[in-house]
Amino acid sequence: MQLSPPHARVPKRQRDQEEQAPRPKAPKRPKKQPKGKASTEKQQKATAADAATTTVASAPPKRSKVNPVNLKTRRVQPIEKDENGNPKLPQNIGVSTILCLGEIVTDRKTFHNERYIFPVGYKVQRTYPSMIHPDANTIVTSTILDGGEGPLFHISAADQPEEPIVANSATGAWTAVVRKANEIRKRDHSNSASGPDYYGFKHPTIAKMIQDLPGAKKLPNYLWQSFEEMEPKAAKGVMAAAQKKRGNLEIMGNANRKTPTKQKS
């Protein structure tokens, strides 16, 4: 039995809308004339790296239409903190592992919208079907980079680290991942994906961790959210369910493999 990749089918009307803004342009690299053999080799390596990167033509984050009246208090699980009160990292939240929360950009409105904040340096990992091996899973790392006029959403798979995917939106980047994972398995599935979901922005606990970062209160368009910590018993159940789901994702690659048939003697 083959398991489908855990992509999210998102109806058009319900798909997360992200910040509408002029499409940011990736910063241009200054052109330098090579000086000697060392400079030429360095330039060739940089050109090769650019060629391996998949740049997805996608719209930048759109403005999210959120009605302040409908904002409800969201329940979050307790998280481990250090002696200074900061979250201990890495930390497993849901099916994701938070590696870095990054830093909030307060001087450019394209780095947030009413619903989500896009901190530069934010990094999260999760298990997902490989884009090059049809019978295996891999660890996918999603990162937010500073693209100048707006955020760049960078995705790298552990089994092909030299071939990252970069897009102007989280949805654009993850849609490319879902499409490649489906194509190599020759599956006629929808390639739609919810970028905020795969990046972890929709998880209440992760949303609170980001909102607690310095600078969040200075964001002009972000609607402040209310959170409350779960009771210990409820939190224990939620974390146990998440651990089980992570385990299921990790063994999915084995489930996709065909079991050799025994020859009759």
C-alpha positions, 0 to 999 in steps of 0.5 A, spaced: 500 500 500 502 506 498 501 512 502 500 519 499 505 525 501 502 529 506 500 535 502 494 539 504 489 540 499 486 547 500 480 550 497 481 556 493 476 560 497 480 558 504 487 558 501 491 562 506 492 569 503 498 573 504 501 580 504 499 583 497 505 588 495 510 589 489 513 583 487 520 583 491 526 582 486 532 578 489 538 582 490 543 582 484 550 580 485 555 585 484 559 583 478 566 583 479 572 581 474 575 575 475 583 576 478 587 570 476 585 563 477 583 563 484 577 568 482 575 564 476 574 558 480 570 562 485 566 565 480 565 558 476 563 555 483 558 561 484 555 560 477 554 552 478 550 554 485 546 558 482 544 553 476 542 548 481 537 553 485 530 552 483 527 559 483 519 559 483 516 564 480 510 566 485 507 572 488 509 575 494 506 574 501 499 577 500 495 581 505 491 576 509 483 578 510 482 577 518 476 580 522 479 582 528 472 581 531 473 573 530 480 573 533 479 567 538 484 565 544 488 560 541 490 554 546 498 552 546 502 547 549 507 548 554 514 549 551 521 548 555 525 555 556 532 556 559 534 560 565 532 567 561 525 565 559 527 564 552 525 557 548 530 552 548 531 550 541 531 545 537 524 543 540 519 539 537 512 542 536 507 538 532 510 535 526 515 540 526 522 541 529 523 549 530 531 550 529 531 558 530 526 563 531 529 568 527 529 576 528 523 580 526 524 585 521 520 592 523 522 597 518 519 593 512 512 591 512 512 586 507 515 581 512 509 581 516 501 581 515 495 581 519 495 574 520 503 572 520 510 574 521 516 572 517 522 573 521 529 573 518 533 567 520 527 562 522 528 555 520 524 549 521 524 542 519 520 536 518 519 529 515 517 529 507 517 524 502 523 525 498 523 529 491 529 524 488 528 517 491 520 515 490 521 509 496 524 514 501 523 520 506 527 525 507 528 531 512 526 538 509 528 544 512 524 551 511 528 557 512 526 565 511 531 569 508 532 577 507 530 578 500 531 586 501 524 588 499 521 582 502 522 575 505 525 569 501 522 562 502 528 557 502 527 550 502 532 545 502 532 537 502 537 533 506 538 528 500 539 534 495 542 540 499 545 543 493 539 544 490 534 548 494 528 551 492 527 559 493 520 563 492 517 569 494 512 566 498 511 560 503 506 557 499 510 558 492 516 554 495 512 548 498 508 547 492 514 546 488 516 541 493 509 537 493 509 537 485 516 534 485 514 529 490 508 527 486 511 527 480 517 522 482 512 517 484 508 518 478 501 520 482 496 524 479 495 528 486 493 535 487 500 539 488 496 545 492 500 546 498 499 551 504 505 554 505 503 557 512 502 550 514 508 547 512 512 552 515 509 552 522 506 559 522 498 556 523 500 552 529 498 556 535 504 554 539 509 556 534 505 562 532 506 565 540 513 563 540 514 568 534 509 573 537 513 573 543 520 575 539 522 582 540 519 587 535 512 584 534 509 590 537 512 595 532 508 591 526 503 596 524 499 591 520 499 585 525 493 583 529 495 581 536 493 574 538 491 572 544 493 565 547 492 561 553 496 555 555 493 548 555 492 544 562 497 539 563 493 533 561 490 536 555 497 538 553 500 531 554 495 528 550 496 533 544 504 532 544 503 524 544 498 525 538 504 529 535 509 524 537 505 519 534 504 523 527 511 524 527 513 517 527 508 515 522 511 520 517 518 517 518 516 510 516 512 513 510 518 511 506 518 504 508 511 503 507 512 506 500 517 500 498 514 494 495 515 488 498 519 483 494 514 477 492 517 470 495 518 465 489 514 459 490 518 452 490 
